[in-house]
Amino acid sequence: MKKENTIGQNIRKLRIRHGDTQKILGDALGYGATTIANYESGYRQPDIQTAKAIAARYGVTLDELMSAEL
């Protein structure tokens, strides 16, 4: 049973909405595209600092990134 992956889905939606590739977002955060893909798929979860950086990049709150349906 796959657990809910709201944050991963939101990262993907925001990234695409802003025209970023996984590589562009990864480069901005200091990670590789594979790490971003892992966040989006739910294989990994970003740590709090990374989640804050993603939220700031896309102009959403941390709460919205983690729980809202964007």
Secondary structure as the mmCIF struct_conf table of DSSP 4:
data_model
#
loop_
_struct_conf.conf_type_id
_struct_conf.id
_struct_conf.beg_label_comp_id
_struct_conf.beg_label_asym_id
_struct_conf.beg_label_seq_id
_struct_conf.end_label_comp_id
_struct_conf.end_label_asym_id
_struct_conf.end_label_seq_id
HELX_LH_PP_P HELX_LH_PP_P1 LYS A 2 GLU A 4
HELX_RH_AL_P HELX_RH_AL_P1 THR A 6 ARG A 17
TURN_TY1_P TURN_TY1_P1 HIS A 18 GLY A 19
HELX_RH_AL_P HELX_RH_AL_P2 GLN A 22 LEU A 29
TURN_TY1_P TURN_TY1_P2 GLY A 30 GLY A 30
HELX_RH_AL_P HELX_RH_AL_P3 ALA A 33 SER A 41
TURN_TY1_P TURN_TY1_P3 GLY A 42 GLY A 42
BEND BEND1 TYR A 43 ARG A 44
HELX_RH_AL_P HELX_RH_AL_P4 ILE A 48 TYR A 58
TURN_TY1_P TURN_TY1_P4 GLY A 59 GLY A 59
HELX_RH_AL_P HELX_RH_AL_P5 LEU A 62 SER A 67
BEND BEND2 ALA A 68 ALA A 68
#
